[in-house]
Amino acid sequence: MVWDSAGTWRQEIFRPTVLASIGGRLDAFGPIGRPVYWRRLQPISDIAYARDNIWMEQVNVRDGRVVWGIIQPAGNVVVAAAEVEGVCG
């Protein structure tokens, strides 16, 4: 969730995920869960506009795949995104 400094506007950006530890390995929690966790979440300046975007990075615990994106909070608009296969450090 993001909001302005006055607290008059707020926007839900993403929902946190819940993981289960099964035999020492992380996996999705329940049958409809997702096997991902948020590794990075930080503001990043927008070049064209006087506002910040949000850099988000998600890691899949099953195969190490990383999905990252830059989101414009006001409308949940994806500014940029990529998916990297394999283990990233």
Phi, psi and omega in degrees: 000136173237155179209162180280169185296334179275347180079015182270340180233139175215155183215130175279127183259312180208162176253139178293155178253157178242130180249156176247144175262113183240110181060035179084000178246145176275143177206179179298145177268114179081172185289337181249007179288164178250137183275050183232156172223156179273120180261332184215135178209112183204156177286150176219136184292141175272134183286318187272339185233156181274064178204167177260146169256177180240126175269125180232143180225129182240138181242132176272121185287343181283319185232002178079004179297140181244131173244124177237155178204156173247122187246137172270112189299325187303325182229013185055039181273128177281118180273321179204153179201156176202158176235128182246121180273152180087175185284129177244145180259000000 
